[in-house]
Amino acid sequence: MKALVPVYALSILMGMNAYANSQSATADGVDKDVTINRLMSKVPQGSTVTDTSCQEISTAGFNIRYRCTVTWQ
């Protein structure tokens, strides 16, 4: 059991490193462009946007909502 402690510690540190290097924000909205613009305002100054993606979500009554994610470093 004591031999596995370094393995657990290493896996925790690697997980924290992946989180620290990549951050994102996600939001829902009825207009794709408005939702992306709202998310872009959450990107910290000096950060670089690495990905922007949106997914259509069908709702009752044939309405469409968008779930968008902006990722930055």
CHARMM internal coordinates of N, CA and C (Angstrom, degrees):
IC EDIT
DIST 1 N 1 CA 1.4563
DIST 1 CA 1 C 1.5267
ANGL 1 N 1 CA 1 C 110.97
DIST 1 C 2 N 1.3344
ANGL 1 CA 1 C 2 N 117.37
DIHE 1 N 1 CA 1 C 2 N -42.16
DIST 2 N 2 CA 1.4620
ANGL 1 C 2 N 2 CA 120.36
DIHE 1 CA 1 C 2 N 2 CA -179.79
DIST 2 CA 2 C 1.5208
ANGL 2 N 2 CA 2 C 111.10
DIHE 1 C 2 N 2 CA 2 C -65.58
DIST 2 C 3 N 1.3190
ANGL 2 CA 2 C 3 N 116.91
DIHE 2 N 2 CA 2 C 3 N -27.37
DIST 3 N 3 CA 1.4578
ANGL 2 C 3 N 3 CA 120.47
DIHE 2 CA 2 C 3 N 3 CA -179.77
DIST 3 CA 3 C 1.5288
ANGL 3 N 3 CA 3 C 111.35
DIHE 2 C 3 N 3 CA 3 C -68.77
DIST 3 C 4 N 1.3164
ANGL 3 CA 3 C 4 N 117.99
DIHE 3 N 3 CA 3 C 4 N -22.81
DIST 4 N 4 CA 1.4668
ANGL 3 C 4 N 4 CA 121.26
DIHE 3 CA 3 C 4 N 4 CA -178.49
DIST 4 CA 4 C 1.5249
ANGL 4 N 4 CA 4 C 113.04
DIHE 3 C 4 N 4 CA 4 C -87.03
DIST 4 C 5 N 1.3093
ANGL 4 CA 4 C 5 N 118.90
DIHE 4 N 4 CA 4 C 5 N -11.75
DIST 5 N 5 CA 1.4633
ANGL 4 C 5 N 5 CA 121.49
DIHE 4 CA 4 C 5 N 5 CA -178.75
DIST 5 CA 5 C 1.5311
ANGL 5 N 5 CA 5 C 111.51
DIHE 4 C 5 N 5 CA 5 C -57.96
DIST 5 C 6 N 1.3386
ANGL 5 CA 5 C 6 N 120.15
DIHE 5 N 5 CA 5 C 6 N -46.72
DIST 6 N 6 CA 1.4741
ANGL 5 C 6 N 6 CA 118.51
DIHE 5 CA 5 C 6 N 6 CA 177.42
DIST 6 CA 6 C 1.5266
ANGL 6 N 6 CA 6 C 113.35
DIHE 5 C 6 N 6 CA 6 C -61.56
DIST 6 C 7 N 1.3119
ANGL 6 CA 6 C 7 N 117.42
DIHE 6 N 6 CA 6 C 7 N -33.58
DIST 7 N 7 CA 1.4676
ANGL 6 C 7 N 7 CA 120.85
DIHE 6 CA 6 C 7 N 7 CA 178.62
DIST 7 CA 7 C 1.5274
ANGL 7 N 7 CA 7 C 109.91
DIHE 6 C 7 N 7 CA 7 C -66.10
DIST 7 C 8 N 1.3274
ANGL 7 CA 7 C 8 N 117.32
DIHE 7 N 7 CA 7 C 8 N -43.97
DIST 8 N 8 CA 1.4703
ANGL 7 C 8 N 8 CA 120.94
DIHE 7 CA 7 C 8 N 8 CA 177.94
DIST 8 CA 8 C 1.5263
ANGL 8 N 8 CA 8 C 110.91
DIHE 7 C 8 N 8 CA 8 C -63.43
DIST 8 C 9 N 1.3288
ANGL 8 CA 8 C 9 N 116.52
DIHE 8 N 8 CA 8 C 9 N -43.96
DIST 9 N 9 CA 1.4630
ANGL 8 C 9 N 9 CA 120.56
DIHE 8 CA 8 C 9 N 9 CA -179.76
DIST 9 CA 9 C 1.5226
ANGL 9 N 9 CA 9 C 110.81
DIHE 8 C 9 N 9 CA 9 C -61.92
DIST 9 C 10 N 1.3158
ANGL 9 CA 9 C 10 N 117.35
DIHE 9 N 9 CA 9 C 10 N -42.75
DIST 10 N 10 CA 1.4571
ANGL 9 C 10 N 10 CA 121.36
DIHE 9 CA 9 C 10 N 10 CA 179.78
DIST 10 CA 10 C 1.5243
ANGL 10 N 10 CA 10 C 111.50
DIHE 9 C 10 N 10 CA 10 C -64.28
DIST 10 C 11 N 1.3183
ANGL 10 CA 10 C 11 N 117.16
DIHE 10 N 10 CA 10 C 11 N -41.45
DIST 11 N 11 CA 1.4603
ANGL 10 C 11 N 11 CA 120.02
DIHE 10 CA 10 C 11 N 11 CA -179.61
DIST 11 CA 11 C 1.5257
ANGL 11 N 11 CA 11 C 111.48
DIHE 10 C 11 N 11 CA 11 C -66.07
DIST 11 C 12 N 1.3301
ANGL 11 CA 11 C 12 N 117.67
DIHE 11 N 11 CA 11 C 12 N -35.85
DIST 12 N 12 CA 1.4628
ANGL 11 C 12 N 12 CA 120.87
DIHE 11 CA 11 C 12 N 12 CA 177.47
DIST 12 CA 12 C 1.5288
ANGL 12 N 12 CA 12 C 110.15
DIHE 11 C 12 N 12 CA 12 C -66.82
DIST 12 C 13 N 1.3226
ANGL 12 CA 12 C 13 N 116.91
DIHE 12 N 12 CA 12 C 13 N -44.62
DIST 13 N 13 CA 1.4558
ANGL 12 C 13 N 13 CA 120.26
DIHE 12 CA 12 C 13 N 13 CA -179.89
DIST 13 CA 13 C 1.5217
ANGL 13 N 13 CA 13 C 111.98
DIHE 12 C 13 N 13 CA 13 C -64.27
DIST 13 C 14 N 1.3159
ANGL 13 CA 13 C 14 N 117.83
DIHE 13 N 13 CA 13 C 14 N -38.23
DIST 14 N 14 CA 1.4616
ANGL 13 C 14 N 14 CA 120.79
DIHE 13 CA 13 C 14 N 14 CA 178.78
DIST 14 CA 14 C 1.5249
ANGL 14 N 14 CA 14 C 110.55
DIHE 13 C 14 N 14 CA 14 C -67.17
DIST 14 C 15 N 1.3132
ANGL 14 CA 14 C 15 N 117.18
DIHE 14 N 14 CA 14 C 15 N -37.72
DIST 15 N 15 CA 1.4594
ANGL 14 C 15 N 15 CA 120.80
DIHE 14 CA 14 C 15 N 15 CA 177.40
DIST 15 CA 15 C 1.5100
ANGL 15 N 15 CA 15 C 111.88
DIHE 14 C 15 N 15 CA 15 C -65.02
DIST 15 C 16 N 1.3220
ANGL 15 CA 15 C 16 N 117.79
DIHE 15 N 15 CA 15 C 16 N -39.55
DIST 16 N 16 CA 1.4622
ANGL 15 C 16 N 16 CA 121.47
DIHE 15 CA 15 C 16 N 16 CA 177.65
DIST 16 CA 16 C 1.5186
ANGL 16 N 16 CA 16 C 111.06
DIHE 15 C 16 N 16 CA 16 C -66.98
DIST 16 C 17 N 1.3101
ANGL 16 CA 16 C 17 N 117.53
DIHE 16 N 16 CA 16 C 17 N -36.61
DIST 17 N 17 CA 1.4533
ANGL 16 C 17 N 17 CA 121.25
DIHE 16 CA 16 C 17 N 17 CA 179.65
DIST 17 CA 17 C 1.5274
ANGL 17 N 17 CA 17 C 110.48
DIHE 16 C 17 N 17 CA 17 C -65.16
DIST 17 C 18 N 1.2999
ANGL 17 CA 17 C 18 N 118.16
DIHE 17 N 17 CA 17 C 18 N -41.32
DIST 18 N 18 CA 1.4641
ANGL 17 C 18 N 18 CA 121.10
DIHE 17 CA 17 C 18 N 18 CA 178.87
DIST 18 CA 18 C 1.5194
ANGL 18 N 18 CA 18 C 110.43
DIHE 17 C 18 N 18 CA 18 C -63.98
DIST 18 C 19 N 1.3315
ANGL 18 CA 18 C 19 N 117.93
DIHE 18 N 18 CA 18 C 19 N -37.51
DIST 19 N 19 CA 1.4549
ANGL 18 C 19 N 19 CA 121.12
DIHE 18 CA 18 C 19 N 19 CA 179.15
DIST 19 CA 19 C 1.5255
ANGL 19 N 19 CA 19 C 110.89
DIHE 18 C 19 N 19 CA 19 C -69.44
DIST 19 C 20 N 1.3132
ANGL 19 CA 19 C 20 N 116.85
DIHE 19 N 19 CA 19 C 20 N -38.86
DIST 20 N 20 CA 1.4631
ANGL 19 C 20 N 20 CA 120.79
DIHE 19 CA 19 C 20 N 20 CA -177.09
DIST 20 CA 20 C 1.5248
ANGL 20 N 20 CA 20 C 112.02
DIHE 19 C 20 N 20 CA 20 C -68.69
DIST 20 C 21 N 1.3150
ANGL 20 CA 20 C 21 N 118.65
DIHE 20 N 20 CA 20 C 21 N -28.67
DIST 21 N 21 CA 1.4567
ANGL 20 C 21 N 21 CA 121.41
DIHE 20 CA 20 C 21 N 21 CA -176.35
DIST 21 CA 21 C 1.5190
ANGL 21 N 21 CA 21 C 113.77
DIHE 20 C 21 N 21 CA 21 C -88.42
DIST 21 C 22 N 1.3020
ANGL 21 CA 21 C 22 N 118.66
DIHE 21 N 21 CA 21 C 22 N -14.78
DIST 22 N 22 CA 1.4546
ANGL 21 C 22 N 22 CA 120.86
DIHE 21 CA 21 C 22 N 22 CA -176.75
DIST 22 CA 22 C 1.5180
ANGL 22 N 22 CA 22 C 109.44
DIHE 21 C 22 N 22 CA 22 C -139.19
DIST 22 C 23 N 1.3282
ANGL 22 CA 22 C 23 N 116.11
DIHE 22 N 22 CA 22 C 23 N 124.51
DIST 23 N 23 CA 1.4538
ANGL 22 C 23 N 23 CA 120.27
DIHE 22 CA 22 C 23 N 23 CA 179.10
DIST 23 CA 23 C 1.5106
ANGL 23 N 23 CA 23 C 109.05
DIHE 22 C 23 N 23 CA 23 C -129.35
DIST 23 C 24 N 1.3311
ANGL 23 CA 23 C 24 N 115.70
DIHE 23 N 23 CA 23 C 24 N 156.32
DIST 24 N 24 CA 1.4498
ANGL 23 C 24 N 24 CA 119.30
DIHE 23 CA 23 C 24 N 24 CA -177.71
DIST 24 CA 24 C 1.5180
ANGL 24 N 24 CA 24 C 110.78
DIHE 23 C 24 N 24 CA 24 C -150.90
DIST 24 C 25 N 1.3248
ANGL 24 CA 24 C 25 N 114.76
DIHE 24 N 24 CA 24 C 25 N 166.55
DIST 25 N 25 CA 1.4562
ANGL 24 C 25 N 25 CA 122.54
DIHE 24 CA 24 C 25 N 25 CA 174.93
DIST 25 CA 25 C 1.5207
ANGL 25 N 25 CA 25 C 107.47
DIHE 24 C 25 N 25 CA 25 C -137.74
DIST 25 C 26 N 1.3274
ANGL 25 CA 25 C 26 N 115.99
DIHE 25 N 25 CA 25 C 26 N 142.39
DIST 26 N 26 CA 1.4661
ANGL 25 C 26 N 26 CA 122.06
DIHE 25 CA 25 C 26 N 26 CA -178.96
DIST 26 CA 26 C 1.5226
ANGL 26 N 26 CA 26 C 109.23
DIHE 25 C 26 N 26 CA 26 C -129.53
DIST 26 C 27 N 1.3421
ANGL 26 CA 26 C 27 N 116.22
DIHE 26 N 26 CA 26 C 27 N 141.71
DIST 27 N 27 CA 1.4592
ANGL 26 C 27 N 27 CA 120.79
DIHE 26 CA 26 C 27 N 27 CA 177.95
DIST 27 CA 27 C 1.5278
ANGL 27 N 27 CA 27 C 109.74
DIHE 26 C 27 N 27 CA 27 C -151.13
DIST 27 C 28 N 1.3303
ANGL 27 CA 27 C 28 N 115.55
DIHE 27 N 27 CA 27 C 28 N 158.40
DIST 28 N 28 CA 1.4604
ANGL 27 C 28 N 28 CA 122.50
DIHE 27 CA 27 C 28 N 28 CA 176.37
DIST 28 CA 28 C 1.5213
ANGL 28 N 28 CA 28 C 109.03
DIHE 27 C 28 N 28 CA 28 C -109.54
DIST 28 C 29 N 1.3403
ANGL 28 CA 28 C 29 N 116.23
DIHE 28 N 28 CA 28 C 29 N 151.29
DIST 29 N 29 CA 1.4505
ANGL 28 C 29 N 29 CA 120.42
DIHE 28 CA 28 C 29 N 29 CA 176.38
DIST 29 CA 29 C 1.5118
ANGL 29 N 29 CA 29 C 110.99
DIHE 28 C 29 N 29 CA 29 C -168.82
DIST 29 C 30 N 1.3361
ANGL 29 CA 29 C 30 N 115.74
DIHE 29 N 29 CA 29 C 30 N 166.96
DIST 30 N 30 CA 1.4604
ANGL 29 C 30 N 30 CA 120.51
DIHE 29 CA 29 C 30 N 30 CA -179.59
DIST 30 CA 30 C 1.5249
ANGL 30 N 30 CA 30 C 111.85
DIHE 29 C 30 N 30 CA 30 C -87.11
DIST 30 C 31 N 1.3265
ANGL 30 CA 30 C 31 N 117.45
DIHE 30 N 30 CA 30 C 31 N -20.49
DIST 31 N 31 CA 1.4632
ANGL 30 C 31 N 31 CA 121.80
DIHE 30 CA 30 C 31 N 31 CA 178.56
DIST 31 CA 31 C 1.5198
ANGL 31 N 31 CA 31 C 108.96
DIHE 30 C 31 N 31 CA 31 C -117.53
DIST 31 C 32 N 1.3142
ANGL 31 CA 31 C 32 N 115.93
DIHE 31 N 31 CA 31 C 32 N 124.84
DIST 32 N 32 CA 1.4644
ANGL 31 C 32 N 32 CA 121.88
DIHE 31 CA 31 C 32 N 32 CA -175.22
DIST 32 CA 32 C 1.5329
ANGL 32 N 32 CA 32 C 111.74
DIHE 31 C 32 N 32 CA 32 C -61.93
DIST 32 C 33 N 1.3448
ANGL 32 CA 32 C 33 N 116.96
DIHE 32 N 32 CA 32 C 33 N -47.30
DIST 33 N 33 CA 1.4591
ANGL 32 C 33 N 33 CA 120.58
DIHE 32 CA 32 C 33 N 33 CA -177.19
DIST 33 CA 33 C 1.5258
ANGL 33 N 33 CA 33 C 112.23
DIHE 32 C 33 N 33 CA 33 C -65.90
DIST 33 C 34 N 1.3139
ANGL 33 CA 33 C 34 N 117.31
DIHE 33 N 33 CA 33 C 34 N -40.52
DIST 34 N 34 CA 1.4657
ANGL 33 C 34 N 34 CA 121.09
DIHE 33 CA 33 C 34 N 34 CA 179.07
DIST 34 CA 34 C 1.5255
ANGL 34 N 34 CA 34 C 110.47
DIHE 33 C 34 N 34 CA 34 C -64.98
DIST 34 C 35 N 1.3167
ANGL 34 CA 34 C 35 N 116.56
DIHE 34 N 34 CA 34 C 35 N -40.54
DIST 35 N 35 CA 1.4600
ANGL 34 C 35 N 35 CA 120.88
DIHE 34 CA 34 C 35 N 35 CA 179.43
DIST 35 CA 35 C 1.5198
ANGL 35 N 35 CA 35 C 111.12
DIHE 34 C 35 N 35 CA 35 C -64.39
DIST 35 C 36 N 1.3292
ANGL 35 CA 35 C 36 N 117.38
DIHE 35 N 35 CA 35 C 36 N -43.06
DIST 36 N 36 CA 1.4669
ANGL 35 C 36 N 36 CA 120.54
DIHE 35 CA 35 C 36 N 36 CA 178.35
DIST 36 CA 36 C 1.5240
ANGL 36 N 36 CA 36 C 110.50
DIHE 35 C 36 N 36 CA 36 C -64.63
DIST 36 C 37 N 1.3394
ANGL 36 CA 36 C 37 N 117.64
DIHE 36 N 36 CA 36 C 37 N -43.43
DIST 37 N 37 CA 1.4622
ANGL 36 C 37 N 37 CA 120.47
DIHE 36 CA 36 C 37 N 37 CA 179.35
DIST 37 CA 37 C 1.5278
ANGL 37 N 37 CA 37 C 111.65
DIHE 36 C 37 N 37 CA 37 C -62.41
DIST 37 C 38 N 1.3244
ANGL 37 CA 37 C 38 N 115.98
DIHE 37 N 37 CA 37 C 38 N -38.34
DIST 38 N 38 CA 1.4691
ANGL 37 C 38 N 38 CA 120.17
DIHE 37 CA 37 C 38 N 38 CA 177.82
DIST 38 CA 38 C 1.5270
ANGL 38 N 38 CA 38 C 110.49
DIHE 37 C 38 N 38 CA 38 C -63.58
DIST 38 C 39 N 1.3330
ANGL 38 CA 38 C 39 N 116.71
DIHE 38 N 38 CA 38 C 39 N -39.96
DIST 39 N 39 CA 1.4620
ANGL 38 C 39 N 39 CA 120.54
DIHE 38 CA 38 C 39 N 39 CA 178.78
DIST 39 CA 39 C 1.5290
ANGL 39 N 39 CA 39 C 111.83
DIHE 38 C 39 N 39 CA 39 C -70.99
DIST 39 C 40 N 1.3243
ANGL 39 CA 39 C 40 N 117.41
DIHE 39 N 39 CA 39 C 40 N -36.33
DIST 40 N 40 CA 1.4638
ANGL 39 C 40 N 40 CA 120.36
DIHE 39 CA 39 C 40 N 40 CA 179.76
DIST 40 CA 40 C 1.5249
ANGL 40 N 40 CA 40 C 111.10
DIHE 39 C 40 N 40 CA 40 C -62.48
DIST 40 C 41 N 1.3290
ANGL 40 CA 40 C 41 N 116.98
DIHE 40 N 40 CA 40 C 41 N -27.86
DIST 41 N 41 CA 1.4629
ANGL 40 C 41 N 41 CA 119.44
DIHE 40 CA 40 C 41 N 41 CA 179.12
DIST 41 CA 41 C 1.5286
ANGL 41 N 41 CA 41 C 111.51
DIHE 40 C 41 N 41 CA 41 C -71.36
DIST 41 C 42 N 1.3231
ANGL 41 CA 41 C 42 N 117.70
DIHE 41 N 41 CA 41 C 42 N -15.00
DIST 42 N 42 CA 1.4651
ANGL 41 C 42 N 42 CA 121.84
DIHE 41 CA 41 C 42 N 42 CA 178.98
DIST 42 CA 42 C 1.5311
ANGL 42 N 42 CA 42 C 112.97
DIHE 41 C 42 N 42 CA 42 C -89.24
DIST 42 C 43 N 1.3351
ANGL 42 CA 42 C 43 N 117.47
DIHE 42 N 42 CA 42 C 43 N -9.22
DIST 43 N 43 CA 1.4673
ANGL 42 C 43 N 43 CA 121.29
DIHE 42 CA 42 C 43 N 43 CA 179.78
DIST 43 CA 43 C 1.5282
ANGL 43 N 43 CA 43 C 108.30
DIHE 42 C 43 N 43 CA 43 C -72.64
DIST 43 C 44 N 1.3295
ANGL 43 CA 43 C 44 N 117.64
DIHE 43 N 43 CA 43 C 44 N 125.19
DIST 44 N 44 CA 1.4680
ANGL 43 C 44 N 44 CA 119.93
DIHE 43 CA 43 C 44 N 44 CA 179.97
DIST 44 CA 44 C 1.5287
ANGL 44 N 44 CA 44 C 112.13
DIHE 43 C 44 N 44 CA 44 C -62.95
DIST 44 C 45 N 1.3429
ANGL 44 CA 44 C 45 N 116.17
DIHE 44 N 44 CA 44 C 45 N 148.16
DIST 45 N 45 CA 1.4569
ANGL 44 C 45 N 45 CA 120.26
DIHE 44 CA 44 C 45 N 45 CA 178.14
DIST 45 CA 45 C 1.5203
ANGL 45 N 45 CA 45 C 109.51
DIHE 44 C 45 N 45 CA 45 C -61.95
DIST 45 C 46 N 1.3178
ANGL 45 CA 45 C 46 N 115.33
DIHE 45 N 45 CA 45 C 46 N 140.05
DIST 46 N 46 CA 1.4554
ANGL 45 C 46 N 46 CA 120.90
DIHE 45 CA 45 C 46 N 46 CA -179.73
DIST 46 CA 46 C 1.5194
ANGL 46 N 46 CA 46 C 113.55
DIHE 45 C 46 N 46 CA 46 C 88.73
DIST 46 C 47 N 1.3248
ANGL 46 CA 46 C 47 N 117.62
DIHE 46 N 46 CA 46 C 47 N -9.28
DIST 47 N 47 CA 1.4644
ANGL 46 C 47 N 47 CA 121.03
DIHE 46 CA 46 C 47 N 47 CA 178.36
DIST 47 CA 47 C 1.5181
ANGL 47 N 47 CA 47 C 109.79
DIHE 46 C 47 N 47 CA 47 C -86.36
DIST 47 C 48 N 1.3241
ANGL 47 CA 47 C 48 N 115.62
DIHE 47 N 47 CA 47 C 48 N 156.36
DIST 48 N 48 CA 1.4550
ANGL 47 C 48 N 48 CA 122.07
DIHE 47 CA 47 C 48 N 48 CA 179.26
DIST 48 CA 48 C 1.5210
ANGL 48 N 48 CA 48 C 109.37
DIHE 47 C 48 N 48 CA 48 C -110.60
DIST 48 C 49 N 1.3370
ANGL 48 CA 48 C 49 N 116.89
DIHE 48 N 48 CA 48 C 49 N 125.58
DIST 49 N 49 CA 1.4687
ANGL 48 C 49 N 49 CA 121.36
DIHE 48 CA 48 C 49 N 49 CA 177.10
DIST 49 CA 49 C 1.5213
ANGL 49 N 49 CA 49 C 107.91
DIHE 48 C 49 N 49 CA 49 C -72.49
DIST 49 C 50 N 1.3380
ANGL 49 CA 49 C 50 N 115.95
DIHE 49 N 49 CA 49 C 50 N 124.55
DIST 50 N 50 CA 1.4644
ANGL 49 C 50 N 50 CA 120.36
DIHE 49 CA 49 C 50 N 50 CA -177.89
DIST 50 CA 50 C 1.5271
ANGL 50 N 50 CA 50 C 112.64
DIHE 49 C 50 N 50 CA 50 C -103.49
DIST 50 C 51 N 1.3469
ANGL 50 CA 50 C 51 N 117.84
DIHE 50 N 50 CA 50 C 51 N -21.57
DIST 51 N 51 CA 1.4598
ANGL 50 C 51 N 51 CA 119.14
DIHE 50 CA 50 C 51 N 51 CA -178.71
DIST 51 CA 51 C 1.5261
ANGL 51 N 51 CA 51 C 109.54
DIHE 50 C 51 N 51 CA 51 C -160.21
DIST 51 C 52 N 1.3139
ANGL 51 CA 51 C 52 N 115.47
DIHE 51 N 51 CA 51 C 52 N 142.79
DIST 52 N 52 CA 1.4615
ANGL 51 C 52 N 52 CA 122.93
DIHE 51 CA 51 C 52 N 52 CA 173.21
DIST 52 CA 52 C 1.5185
ANGL 52 N 52 CA 52 C 106.66
DIHE 51 C 52 N 52 CA 52 C -134.47
DIST 52 C 53 N 1.3340
ANGL 52 CA 52 C 53 N 116.18
DIHE 52 N 52 CA 52 C 53 N 123.95
DIST 53 N 53 CA 1.4572
ANGL 52 C 53 N 53 CA 118.83
DIHE 52 CA 52 C 53 N 53 CA -179.89
DIST 53 CA 53 C 1.5202
ANGL 53 N 53 CA 53 C 109.96
DIHE 52 C 53 N 53 CA 53 C -141.09
DIST 53 C 54 N 1.3339
ANGL 53 CA 53 C 54 N 115.66
DIHE 53 N 53 CA 53 C 54 N 149.80
DIST 54 N 54 CA 1.4625
ANGL 53 C 54 N 54 CA 122.00
DIHE 53 CA 53 C 54 N 54 CA 178.52
DIST 54 CA 54 C 1.5187
ANGL 54 N 54 CA 54 C 109.39
DIHE 53 C 54 N 54 CA 54 C -134.04
DIST 54 C 55 N 1.3164
ANGL 54 CA 54 C 55 N 114.24
DIHE 54 N 54 CA 54 C 55 N 146.71
DIST 55 N 55 CA 1.4540
ANGL 54 C 55 N 55 CA 121.34
DIHE 54 CA 54 C 55 N 55 CA 179.70
DIST 55 CA 55 C 1.5219
ANGL 55 N 55 CA 55 C 107.96
DIHE 54 C 55 N 55 CA 55 C -127.33
DIST 55 C 56 N 1.3259
ANGL 55 CA 55 C 56 N 116.71
DIHE 55 N 55 CA 55 C 56 N 132.26
DIST 56 N 56 CA 1.4662
ANGL 55 C 56 N 56 CA 120.89
DIHE 55 CA 55 C 56 N 56 CA 177.65
DIST 56 CA 56 C 1.5198
ANGL 56 N 56 CA 56 C 109.59
DIHE 55 C 56 N 56 CA 56 C -78.19
DIST 56 C 57 N 1.3206
ANGL 56 CA 56 C 57 N 115.69
DIHE 56 N 56 CA 56 C 57 N 135.04
DIST 57 N 57 CA 1.4595
ANGL 56 C 57 N 57 CA 121.34
DIHE 56 CA 56 C 57 N 57 CA 177.94
DIST 57 CA 57 C 1.5192
ANGL 57 N 57 CA 57 C 107.57
DIHE 56 C 57 N 57 CA 57 C -123.09
DIST 57 C 58 N 1.3204
ANGL 57 CA 57 C 58 N 116.91
DIHE 57 N 57 CA 57 C 58 N 118.50
DIST 58 N 58 CA 1.4632
ANGL 57 C 58 N 58 CA 121.20
DIHE 57 CA 57 C 58 N 58 CA 178.68
DIST 58 CA 58 C 1.5169
ANGL 58 N 58 CA 58 C 109.23
DIHE 57 C 58 N 58 CA 58 C -79.85
DIST 58 C 59 N 1.3222
ANGL 58 CA 58 C 59 N 115.88
DIHE 58 N 58 CA 58 C 59 N 137.70
DIST 59 N 59 CA 1.4606
ANGL 58 C 59 N 59 CA 121.29
DIHE 58 CA 58 C 59 N 59 CA 177.80
DIST 59 CA 59 C 1.5199
ANGL 59 N 59 CA 59 C 108.82
DIHE 58 C 59 N 59 CA 59 C -122.20
DIST 59 C 60 N 1.3066
ANGL 59 CA 59 C 60 N 116.17
DIHE 59 N 59 CA 59 C 60 N 176.32
DIST 60 N 60 CA 1.4688
ANGL 59 C 60 N 60 CA 120.86
DIHE 59 CA 59 C 60 N 60 CA -179.46
DIST 60 CA 60 C 1.5281
ANGL 60 N 60 CA 60 C 109.96
DIHE 59 C 60 N 60 CA 60 C -61.46
DIST 60 C 61 N 1.3044
ANGL 60 CA 60 C 61 N 116.65
DIHE 60 N 60 CA 60 C 61 N 144.79
DIST 61 N 61 CA 1.4566
ANGL 60 C 61 N 61 CA 121.46
DIHE 60 CA 60 C 61 N 61 CA 179.00
DIST 61 CA 61 C 1.5142
ANGL 61 N 61 CA 61 C 113.26
DIHE 60 C 61 N 61 CA 61 C 80.34
DIST 61 C 62 N 1.3033
ANGL 61 CA 61 C 62 N 117.68
DIHE 61 N 61 CA 61 C 62 N 21.66
DIST 62 N 62 CA 1.4619
ANGL 61 C 62 N 62 CA 124.08
DIHE 61 CA 61 C 62 N 62 CA 177.69
DIST 62 CA 62 C 1.5341
ANGL 62 N 62 CA 62 C 112.92
DIHE 61 C 62 N 62 CA 62 C 60.52
DIST 62 C 63 N 1.3164
ANGL 62 CA 62 C 63 N 117.05
DIHE 62 N 62 CA 62 C 63 N 28.04
DIST 63 N 63 CA 1.4574
ANGL 62 C 63 N 63 CA 121.24
DIHE 62 CA 62 C 63 N 63 CA 174.60
DIST 63 CA 63 C 1.5209
ANGL 63 N 63 CA 63 C 108.90
DIHE 62 C 63 N 63 CA 63 C -87.16
DIST 63 C 64 N 1.3115
ANGL 63 CA 63 C 64 N 116.11
DIHE 63 N 63 CA 63 C 64 N 152.54
DIST 64 N 64 CA 1.4621
ANGL 63 C 64 N 64 CA 120.89
DIHE 63 CA 63 C 64 N 64 CA 179.18
DIST 64 CA 64 C 1.5229
ANGL 64 N 64 CA 64 C 108.70
DIHE 63 C 64 N 64 CA 64 C -120.87
DIST 64 C 65 N 1.3092
ANGL 64 CA 64 C 65 N 115.27
DIHE 64 N 64 CA 64 C 65 N 133.45
DIST 65 N 65 CA 1.4679
ANGL 64 C 65 N 65 CA 122.56
DIHE 64 CA 64 C 65 N 65 CA 173.12
DIST 65 CA 65 C 1.5244
ANGL 65 N 65 CA 65 C 106.79
DIHE 64 C 65 N 65 CA 65 C -117.86
DIST 65 C 66 N 1.2944
ANGL 65 CA 65 C 66 N 115.39
DIHE 65 N 65 CA 65 C 66 N 159.64
DIST 66 N 66 CA 1.4570
ANGL 65 C 66 N 66 CA 121.37
DIHE 65 CA 65 C 66 N 66 CA 179.15
DIST 66 CA 66 C 1.5208
ANGL 66 N 66 CA 66 C 109.69
DIHE 65 C 66 N 66 CA 66 C -117.88
DIST 66 C 67 N 1.3115
ANGL 66 CA 66 C 67 N 116.40
DIHE 66 N 66 CA 66 C 67 N 134.66
DIST 67 N 67 CA 1.4630
ANGL 66 C 67 N 67 CA 122.51
DIHE 66 CA 66 C 67 N 67 CA 171.49
DIST 67 CA 67 C 1.5264
ANGL 67 N 67 CA 67 C 105.66
DIHE 66 C 67 N 67 CA 67 C -110.82
DIST 67 C 68 N 1.3316
ANGL 67 CA 67 C 68 N 115.66
DIHE 67 N 67 CA 67 C 68 N 110.39
DIST 68 N 68 CA 1.4544
ANGL 67 C 68 N 68 CA 121.38
DIHE 67 CA 67 C 68 N 68 CA -175.34
DIST 68 CA 68 C 1.5314
ANGL 68 N 68 CA 68 C 110.28
DIHE 67 C 68 N 68 CA 68 C -112.39
DIST 68 C 69 N 1.3221
ANGL 68 CA 68 C 69 N 115.26
DIHE 68 N 68 CA 68 C 69 N 148.76
DIST 69 N 69 CA 1.4600
ANGL 68 C 69 N 69 CA 122.77
DIHE 68 CA 68 C 69 N 69 CA 178.07
DIST 69 CA 69 C 1.5157
ANGL 69 N 69 CA 69 C 108.84
DIHE 68 C 69 N 69 CA 69 C -131.76
DIST 69 C 70 N 1.3239
ANGL 69 CA 69 C 70 N 115.54
DIHE 69 N 69 CA 69 C 70 N 133.60
DIST 70 N 70 CA 1.4621
ANGL 69 C 70 N 70 CA 122.51
DIHE 69 CA 69 C 70 N 70 CA 174.15
DIST 70 CA 70 C 1.5216
ANGL 70 N 70 CA 70 C 106.75
DIHE 69 C 70 N 70 CA 70 C -117.02
DIST 70 C 71 N 1.3217
ANGL 70 CA 70 C 71 N 116.32
DIHE 70 N 70 CA 70 C 71 N 128.11
DIST 71 N 71 CA 1.4663
ANGL 70 C 71 N 71 CA 122.22
DIHE 70 CA 70 C 71 N 71 CA -179.76
DIST 71 CA 71 C 1.5153
ANGL 71 N 71 CA 71 C 109.14
DIHE 70 C 71 N 71 CA 71 C -115.18
DIST 71 C 72 N 1.3220
ANGL 71 CA 71 C 72 N 116.49
DIHE 71 N 71 CA 71 C 72 N 138.15
DIST 72 N 72 CA 1.4574
ANGL 71 C 72 N 72 CA 120.97
DIHE 71 CA 71 C 72 N 72 CA 179.80
DIST 72 CA 72 C 1.5174
ANGL 72 N 72 CA 72 C 111.09
DIHE 71 C 72 N 72 CA 72 C -139.15
DIST 72 C 73 N 1.3356
ANGL 72 CA 72 C 73 N 114.40
DIHE 72 N 72 CA 72 C 73 N 166.12
DIST 73 N 73 CA 1.4595
ANGL 72 C 73 N 73 CA 121.81
DIHE 72 CA 72 C 73 N 73 CA 176.27
DIST 73 CA 73 C 1.5066
ANGL 73 N 73 CA 73 C 109.17
DIHE 72 C 73 N 73 CA 73 C -124.28
END
COOR INIT
IC SEED 1 N 1 CA 1 C
IC BUILD
